[in-house]
Amino acid sequence: MTGIICAMDLELEGFLKNMKVEEKLEKSRITFYKGKIRNSSAVIAQCGVGKVNAAICTQLMIDFFNPSLIINSGVGGALDERLRVCDIVIGDFALQHDMDVTALGEERGNLDLGNEQLVRLPLDKKTSEKLMSLAKSCEGSNAYLGTIASGDKFVSDTEERLSIGRHFNALACEMEGASMAHVCYRAGVPCAIIRAISDDLTHNTGMSFNEFKYIAAEKTVELLLGIFE
């Protein structure tokens, strides 16, 4: 069974239009929809915005549905000048750019995972390669494979975006993916992250995000449906 977690209702609605729902389960104010997408088993949920919401949703999905793969779908902001609105970024690694205990001598972004420490969380290579193959066929979009940086902040300042991108060699920023990857890594569940760019470094405002997020979300839904072929 494949799990899909998205942050916004407009993404959830796009997936539900293509799903034959067989079961609904509500836990911790999150509704999980289990059923079939193109005859393949799936479970879908909207986690809400932010890393804590995403982490809670991911752990609940693992505990109650035991998916063999979880994909985090959504929109993101560009950290690289090459990216334009509606381009697709597939994650090869995820990190938390706002995790900062450098005052204690640790590397910025370092995560304590119990028996090890990592800055970059690896994402499922096989799924990422399949998503890249699908993304390359999306009309009007360029596809990139690279690091996705998450933080509990909507980063709208251009210089701050460029700084995050340079420091971590990352392509896109958002507010959920790395916390989902964190939970999946500790639980041993493969995961993948896909982001459609809703605001690039030219259209870099909250208003442009609200304008383009609908178009970008349609891209991710369209692309992910190909996983279920």
N, C-alpha and C positions, 0 to 999 in steps of 0.2 A: 504493500500500500504506500502511495506517495502522499506526503503531507505538504500543503501549501499554506504559508502564513503571509498575510498582507497587513499593512498598517491602516489603510483607508477603506471606507465603505464602497467607494466607487470601484476599487479593485475587486473587492469581495463580490459585488453585484455582477461584474463581468464573468467571474468564474461560475457563479451560481446559475447563470443563464445557460451554461453548457453542462450542468451537472444534474443527474437524476438522483435527488436526495432520498436516502433510505433511512437515515437516522439523524436526530438532532440531540445534542447533549450540551447543557449549560453548566459550566464550572467557573467559579471566581469571576462571574459576570462576563464570561467569554462564551460565545455560542460556537460549537463545533458542528460542522455539517459533514456527514459521512455518506458516501454513495459512489456513483460511477460517472466517470468522464470518458466518453468514447469507449465504453466497456472495460475501462481500467479502474481499479479501486482507488479511491482518493478520500482524503479528509481535508477540509478547508476551514480556516478561521481568520477572523480579523482581530489582530492583537491590540490595536491602538498605537498611538505614537509614543516612541521612547523606548529606551533599552530595558527598563524594568518590565514594562508591559510585554515586550517581545520575549523576554526570558521566562516570564510566568506562563505565557501561552505555549512556548516551546516545550517546557517541562510537562505541562498538562497533556499536550498532544502525545508526547512520548509515553507517559504513564497510562493513559486511557486507550490509546489507539495503536501503539507500538509500530509506527511507520518504519519502512525500510529506508526511507529517504525523506528529508524535509527540504523544501525549497522556499526561500524567502523572496517574495516578489514585491517590487515597488518602484518608486521614483527616487531620483537623487540629484544632487548638484555636482557640477563639474569642478574638478580640482586641477584640470589640465586644459590648456588653451586650445588643444586640438578638438575637444569635444564640443558638439553642438546640440541644441535642443532635439530630443527624440533619438539621439544616438543611444546605443545599447552597451552597457558595461556588464560583463560576466566576471564574477569574482574568482580569482585563484587563491587569494588569501583575504582574511578580514582582520581588522584591528580596531581598538577603541582609542581614538585620538585624544579623548578627554581623560583617559586614565593616566594620572601623573603623580608619581611619588619620587620624582627625581631628587627631591630634598633629602631623601633617605639613601641616595646613591644608586637608585635603580634607573634603568633605561625608560624613557618616556613611552607609555603604552604597555609597559610590562604587566602581565597578568599572572597572578598566583593560582596555579591549577592543582594545588595539593602536592603532588610528587614531582612537579616540574614547573618551569616558568617560561612563558612565551609572550612575544609581542604580536607576531603574526599567527593567526589560526588558520591551518590549512583547510581548504574546501575540497569537496569530492571531485577529483580530476576527471573521471569518466563522465559525470553529469555536466560539468563545466564545458567539456569538449563537445558534448551533444548540443548544449545550449548555444555555444559559439557557432556550430554548424547551422542551427536554425536561425540564429540572429543575422548571419551573413545573407540570408535570403529575404530579410525584411526590407521592403521597399522604402526608400527615403531615409534610411538609417545606416550609419557606420557601426560596426561591432568592434569592441575592444575587450581584451582579457587583461585583468589587472587587479590590484589591491583596492578593496573598498574600506573606507574609514567611517566608523560610526561614533556618534557622540550625542549627548543629551543637549544639543543646541542646534538651532537652525542657523547655519553659518551663511550670512549674507554678505559680509565684507570681503571684497575681492582679494585684498592682500592677505587676509587670514586664510582664505581658501588656498591661495597659492603657497602660503607657508606650510599648511598641512600637507599639501600635495608634494612639495619638495622634501619635507622632513621624512615622510614615510614612503615616498615614491608611490603615491596612491593616485588613482584616477577619479574616484567619485566619493562623495560624502553623503551620509544619511543618518538615521537615528535609531535603527533597529538591528541591522544585519549581524554585526559582530557579537552582540549579546546572544542572538540565536545560535551563532556558530560556537560560542563559548559553551552554552548548555549542551549542544550536540556533541562537541568534542569530548566533554566529560562523560557523556552518556554512551559514547561509541556509536552514534548514529550519523551516517553520512549526510552532509548538507551542502546546499548550493545557494548562491545569491545572484539575483539578476536585478539590475537597475536600468530604467530608461531615464535619460537626462531630461529633467523638467526645467532646469535653469542653468544655462551655461555662464561663462565668464563675461559674456556680452549682455545677456538679459539676466542680470544677477540681482533681482529684488524679490521681495515677498509677493509683489503684484504679478511679476512674471511667472512665479511658481504657480499661483492660483490660475493663471491663464493657460499654462501649458500642461498642468498635471493631468488633465483629462486625456489629452492626446497621448502623453507619455504612458499613462496607465493602460490605455487601449493597446499600446505596443506590447507591453509585458504580458497581458492576458492572451493576446493573439499568439505570441511566441510560445508561451508555456503550454498552450493547448497542443502544440506539436509534440510535447513529451509523451502525451497519452495516445499518440497514433499507434 
